[in-house]
Amino acid sequence: MGDCIKTFKLKEGSAKNYFKGLYEVLGGAYSDTTYSIDRGKIHIRMFSQLIMEGLEILVSVARFEEPLIMERQSDHSTDTVLIYIVYQGNATQNYNNQQNTIEAESGNGVFIYNGLFPTVTDFPICSAYYSVRLKISKAVFERLLPHHAAALTAALIQKEPIAYHTALPAKMESLMEAIGHYETNELERIPMVMARGLELFTQIMLSFHDLIQSDQLNGLHEEDYRRLLEIKRYLLSKVDEMIVVEDIATTYGISLSKLKRDFKTLYNTSIYQYFTHAKMDEAYRRLKTGKYSVMEVGYDLGYTSIPNFSRMFKKIKGISPKEVIKSR
């Protein structure tokens, strides 16, 4: 297998595209509905099941002992939506050169998008990974959820790139557990995964509809992603200064509430928390060189109180600034 990073490419759409893409890079075995490899440093088992016309479930269970990268190209379909649920482990999703971690038990554990933009996903070395993908056509909303179809399709079936990040509701964890249980049960897998998968789809869409109705749905259009990338670069260029979030909103031409909501959606943290962590990262880098004192670093990064700087540094880094200098 070697120690180099493996990259497989595919066109979004059918689960078979995933199986074929993995096989071409890693080897193993695949069919129209399954893929498996248990060799060297990568162990993957995947299977797909068509629940009904227009609704497909793809289950992935893996253990990575070397990194793996997946590059997905758009299939340009404006009639489908994809839902990725990471229940165990994590993956880093890259869109428009912007990285966002999809992680189990986090506010970003569920990634919903319409597949109209390419994505690059990094699977880091980890002990275990388990995810479920649902591919849904517009007709499925109209057939199974007729009373909610209009709101769901308006939010999800669009001609421009759109993505949402949200948490997996706790009541759906048992469904994820059940689907994972039948992954290795050949005799009961097909009917049970179809049943549990249909229930998972229904519960997620009802939860999604509730977010729409309560105006708590945080979706990001392509323009939002690009703007957030620019704002992130701006923040990283200002670690030697102080920031005013209201001024950032004015500079980028959006409301303060939208700026805060979008930033939280993508990065799962507030702007001030992100900026403070960026300051402490820069402080650590400077202290580690041994060229600066604690006082110099604190003042250079905009702190007027060195004790406050030291307390914040230890709170975030788990070590005092002086200990970083000594550790050299």
C-alpha positions as CSV (number, residue, x, y, z in Angstrom):
1,M,0.0,0.0,0.0
2,G,2.9,2.4,0.7
3,D,2.9,5.4,2.9
4,C,1.7,8.0,0.3
5,I,-1.7,9.5,0.6
6,K,-4.3,7.7,-1.6
7,T,-6.7,9.8,-3.6
8,F,-9.8,8.4,-5.3
9,K,-12.0,10.4,-7.7
10,L,-15.7,10.0,-8.6
11,K,-18.7,11.7,-10.0
12,E,-21.5,12.3,-7.5
13,G,-24.6,10.2,-7.9
14,S,-24.9,6.4,-7.7
15,A,-23.2,4.5,-4.9
16,K,-21.6,2.4,-7.6
17,N,-19.4,5.4,-8.5
18,Y,-17.9,5.3,-5.0
19,F,-17.2,1.6,-5.2
20,K,-15.6,1.8,-8.7
21,G,-13.5,4.8,-7.7
22,L,-12.2,3.1,-4.6
23,Y,-11.5,-0.1,-6.5
24,E,-9.4,1.7,-9.1
25,V,-7.1,3.2,-6.5
26,L,-7.1,0.7,-3.6
27,G,-8.1,-2.6,-5.2
28,G,-10.3,-4.9,-3.1
29,A,-13.6,-6.2,-4.4
30,Y,-16.8,-4.4,-5.6
31,S,-20.1,-5.0,-7.2
32,D,-23.1,-2.8,-8.0
33,T,-24.1,-2.7,-4.3
34,T,-20.9,-3.5,-2.3
35,Y,-17.3,-2.6,-1.8
36,S,-14.7,-4.1,0.6
37,I,-11.0,-4.1,1.3
38,D,-9.1,-5.5,4.3
39,R,-5.5,-5.1,3.4
40,G,-2.5,-3.3,4.8
41,K,-3.4,0.0,6.4
42,I,-7.0,0.5,5.1
43,H,-10.1,-1.5,6.0
44,I,-13.3,-0.5,4.4
45,R,-16.8,-2.1,4.1
46,M,-19.5,-0.4,2.1
47,F,-22.9,-1.4,0.8
48,S,-25.8,0.4,-0.8
49,Q,-29.5,-0.3,-0.9
50,L,-32.2,1.2,-3.1
51,I,-35.1,1.8,-0.6
52,M,-37.4,3.0,-3.4
53,E,-37.0,4.7,-6.7
54,G,-35.2,8.0,-6.0
55,L,-34.1,7.1,-2.4
56,E,-30.8,5.3,-2.0
57,I,-28.8,4.6,1.2
58,L,-25.1,4.1,1.3
59,V,-23.4,2.7,4.5
60,S,-19.7,3.0,5.1
61,V,-17.7,1.4,7.9
62,A,-13.9,1.8,7.9
63,R,-10.7,1.9,9.8
64,F,-7.9,4.1,8.4
65,E,-4.3,3.6,9.4
66,E,-3.2,6.0,6.6
67,P,-4.9,9.1,5.2
68,L,-7.3,8.8,2.3
69,I,-8.7,11.6,0.1
70,M,-11.9,11.6,-1.8
71,E,-12.6,14.0,-4.7
72,R,-16.2,14.3,-5.8
73,Q,-17.3,16.0,-9.0
74,S,-20.8,17.4,-9.5
75,D,-23.1,15.3,-11.6
76,H,-25.0,18.6,-12.3
77,S,-28.3,17.1,-11.2
78,T,-30.8,19.8,-10.0
79,D,-33.3,17.2,-8.9
80,T,-31.6,15.5,-6.0
81,V,-30.1,16.2,-2.6
82,L,-27.5,14.3,-0.6
83,I,-27.3,13.8,3.2
84,Y,-24.1,12.7,4.8
85,I,-24.2,11.6,8.5
86,V,-21.0,10.9,10.3
87,Y,-21.9,8.9,13.3
88,Q,-18.4,7.7,14.3
89,G,-15.0,9.4,13.6
90,N,-14.6,12.5,11.5
91,A,-13.7,13.8,8.0
92,T,-12.6,17.2,6.7
93,Q,-14.7,18.6,3.9
94,N,-13.1,21.1,1.5
95,Y,-15.3,23.3,-0.6
96,N,-14.0,26.4,-2.4
97,N,-10.6,25.8,-0.7
98,Q,-12.4,26.1,2.7
99,Q,-12.1,23.3,5.1
100,N,-14.8,22.2,7.6
101,T,-14.8,19.2,9.8
102,I,-17.8,16.9,9.8
103,E,-17.5,15.1,13.1
104,A,-19.6,12.7,15.1
105,E,-21.4,14.1,18.1
106,S,-20.8,17.7,17.0
107,G,-22.9,20.5,15.6
108,N,-21.6,19.6,12.1
109,G,-22.3,15.9,12.2
110,V,-24.8,16.1,9.3
111,F,-23.9,17.6,6.0
112,I,-26.8,18.2,3.5
113,Y,-26.1,19.6,0.0
114,N,-27.4,19.4,-3.5
115,G,-24.2,18.1,-5.1
116,L,-23.8,21.1,-7.5
117,F,-20.2,21.8,-6.5
118,P,-17.1,19.7,-6.2
119,T,-15.9,18.6,-2.8
120,V,-12.6,17.2,-1.5
121,T,-12.9,15.1,1.7
122,D,-9.9,14.1,3.8
123,F,-10.2,11.0,6.0
124,P,-7.5,11.3,8.6
125,I,-5.9,8.4,10.4
126,C,-8.4,7.3,13.0
127,S,-9.5,4.2,14.9
128,A,-12.9,3.9,13.3
129,Y,-15.3,5.6,10.9
130,Y,-19.0,5.0,10.3
131,S,-21.2,7.1,8.1
132,V,-24.5,6.9,6.2
133,R,-25.3,8.7,2.9
134,L,-28.9,9.2,1.7
135,K,-29.5,10.2,-2.0
136,I,-33.0,11.7,-2.4
137,S,-34.9,12.9,-5.5
138,K,-37.5,15.6,-5.5
139,A,-40.2,13.0,-6.4
140,V,-39.6,11.2,-3.1
141,F,-40.5,14.3,-1.1
142,E,-43.7,14.7,-3.0
143,R,-44.5,11.0,-2.7
144,L,-43.7,10.3,1.0
145,L,-44.1,13.8,2.6
146,P,-46.7,15.6,0.5
147,H,-47.6,18.0,3.3
148,H,-44.0,19.2,3.7
149,A,-42.8,18.7,0.2
150,A,-43.1,22.4,-0.9
151,A,-41.0,23.7,2.0
152,L,-38.4,20.9,1.7
153,T,-37.9,21.2,-2.0
154,A,-37.7,25.0,-1.8
155,A,-34.8,24.7,0.6
156,L,-33.1,21.7,-0.9
157,I,-33.9,21.4,-4.6
158,Q,-32.3,24.4,-6.2
159,K,-30.3,25.3,-9.3
160,E,-27.5,26.9,-7.4
161,P,-25.0,25.3,-5.0
162,I,-26.4,25.0,-1.5
163,A,-25.3,23.3,1.7
164,Y,-26.4,22.9,5.3
165,H,-24.5,21.8,8.4
166,T,-26.5,20.6,11.4
167,A,-26.3,18.1,14.3
168,L,-27.8,14.7,14.4
169,P,-30.8,14.8,16.7
170,A,-30.4,12.5,19.6
171,K,-33.6,10.6,18.9
172,M,-32.0,9.4,15.6
173,E,-28.9,7.8,17.2
174,S,-30.7,4.5,17.8
175,L,-31.5,4.3,14.0
176,M,-27.9,4.9,13.2
177,E,-26.9,2.1,15.6
178,A,-29.5,-0.2,14.1
179,I,-28.3,0.4,10.5
180,G,-24.7,-0.2,11.6
181,H,-25.7,-3.5,13.3
182,Y,-27.2,-4.9,10.2
183,E,-24.1,-4.0,8.1
184,T,-22.6,-7.4,8.9
185,N,-25.9,-9.4,9.0
186,E,-26.3,-10.7,5.4
187,L,-29.5,-12.6,6.1
188,E,-31.5,-9.6,7.4
189,R,-29.5,-6.7,6.0
190,I,-31.7,-5.8,3.0
191,P,-35.2,-5.6,4.6
192,M,-33.9,-4.2,7.9
193,V,-31.7,-1.5,6.3
194,M,-34.5,-0.6,3.9
195,A,-36.9,-0.2,6.9
196,R,-34.5,1.7,9.2
197,G,-33.2,3.8,6.3
198,L,-36.7,4.9,5.4
199,E,-37.3,5.8,9.0
200,L,-34.0,7.7,9.2
201,F,-35.0,9.7,6.1
202,T,-38.4,10.5,7.5
203,Q,-37.1,11.6,10.9
204,I,-34.3,13.8,9.4
205,M,-36.6,15.5,7.0
206,L,-39.2,16.2,9.7
207,S,-36.5,17.6,11.9
208,F,-35.2,19.7,8.9
209,H,-38.7,20.9,8.3
210,D,-39.0,22.0,11.9
211,L,-35.8,24.1,11.5
212,I,-37.3,25.8,8.4
213,Q,-40.5,26.6,10.2
214,S,-38.7,28.0,13.2
215,D,-36.3,30.0,11.1
216,Q,-33.3,28.2,12.6
217,L,-32.0,26.6,9.4
218,N,-28.5,27.7,8.6
219,G,-27.8,27.2,5.0
220,L,-24.8,28.4,3.0
221,H,-24.9,29.3,-0.6
222,E,-21.8,29.4,-2.8
223,E,-21.5,33.2,-2.2
224,D,-21.7,32.6,1.6
225,Y,-18.8,30.1,1.5
226,R,-16.6,32.5,-0.5
227,R,-17.4,35.4,1.8
228,L,-16.6,33.3,4.9
229,L,-13.3,32.3,3.3
230,E,-12.4,35.9,2.8
231,I,-13.4,36.7,6.4
232,K,-11.3,33.9,7.7
233,R,-8.3,35.2,5.8
234,Y,-9.0,38.7,7.2
235,L,-9.1,37.4,10.8
236,L,-5.8,35.5,10.4
237,S,-4.2,38.7,9.0
238,K,-5.3,40.7,12.1
239,V,-4.0,38.5,15.0
240,D,-1.7,41.5,16.0
241,E,-4.8,43.7,16.4
242,M,-8.2,43.7,18.0
243,I,-11.4,43.2,15.9
244,V,-14.9,44.6,16.0
245,V,-17.4,42.1,14.6
246,E,-19.9,44.9,13.7
247,D,-17.2,46.5,11.5
248,I,-16.5,43.2,9.7
249,A,-20.2,42.8,8.9
250,T,-20.3,46.3,7.5
251,T,-17.1,45.7,5.4
252,Y,-18.5,42.6,3.8
253,G,-22.0,44.0,3.3
254,I,-24.1,41.6,5.4
255,S,-26.1,41.9,8.6
256,L,-24.5,41.2,11.9
257,S,-26.9,38.4,12.7
258,K,-26.3,36.7,9.3
259,L,-22.5,37.0,9.8
260,K,-22.6,35.4,13.3
261,R,-25.1,32.7,12.1
262,D,-23.1,31.8,9.0
263,F,-19.8,31.7,10.8
264,K,-21.2,29.5,13.5
265,T,-22.7,27.2,10.8
266,L,-19.5,26.6,9.0
267,Y,-16.9,26.7,11.8
268,N,-19.0,25.5,14.7
269,T,-17.6,28.4,16.8
270,S,-18.2,32.1,17.3
271,I,-16.0,34.7,15.5
272,Y,-14.4,35.9,18.7
273,Q,-13.6,32.3,19.8
274,Y,-12.1,31.5,16.4
275,F,-10.1,34.8,16.6
276,T,-8.9,34.1,20.1
277,H,-7.7,30.6,19.1
278,A,-5.9,32.0,16.1
279,K,-4.1,34.5,18.4
280,M,-3.1,31.7,20.8
281,D,-1.8,29.6,17.8
282,E,0.4,32.6,16.7
283,A,1.5,33.2,20.3
284,Y,2.6,29.5,20.6
285,R,4.5,29.8,17.4
286,R,6.4,32.9,18.5
287,L,7.1,31.6,22.0
288,K,8.4,28.3,20.6
289,T,11.1,30.1,18.5
290,G,12.7,31.4,21.8
291,K,13.1,34.9,20.2
292,Y,10.3,36.6,22.2
293,S,9.4,37.0,25.9
294,V,6.0,36.4,27.2
295,M,5.5,40.2,27.6
296,E,6.6,40.9,24.1
297,V,4.2,38.3,22.6
298,G,1.3,39.4,24.7
299,Y,1.6,43.1,23.9
300,D,2.3,42.3,20.2
301,L,-0.9,40.4,20.0
302,G,-3.0,43.3,21.3
303,Y,-3.3,42.4,25.0
304,T,-2.9,45.3,27.5
305,S,-2.7,42.9,30.5
306,I,0.0,40.2,30.4
307,P,-1.7,38.2,33.2
308,N,-4.9,38.1,31.1
309,F,-2.9,37.0,28.1
310,S,-1.2,34.2,30.2
311,R,-4.6,33.0,31.6
312,M,-6.2,32.8,28.2
313,F,-3.1,31.1,26.7
314,K,-3.2,28.4,29.4
315,K,-6.9,28.0,29.1
316,I,-6.7,27.2,25.4
317,K,-3.3,25.5,25.1
318,G,-3.2,23.7,28.5
319,I,0.2,25.1,29.3
320,S,1.5,28.5,30.4
321,P,3.5,30.7,28.0
322,K,6.6,30.4,30.3
323,E,6.4,26.6,30.1
324,V,6.4,26.8,26.3
325,I,9.6,28.8,26.4
326,K,11.2,26.4,28.9
327,S,10.1,23.3,26.8
328,R,12.4,24.4,24.1
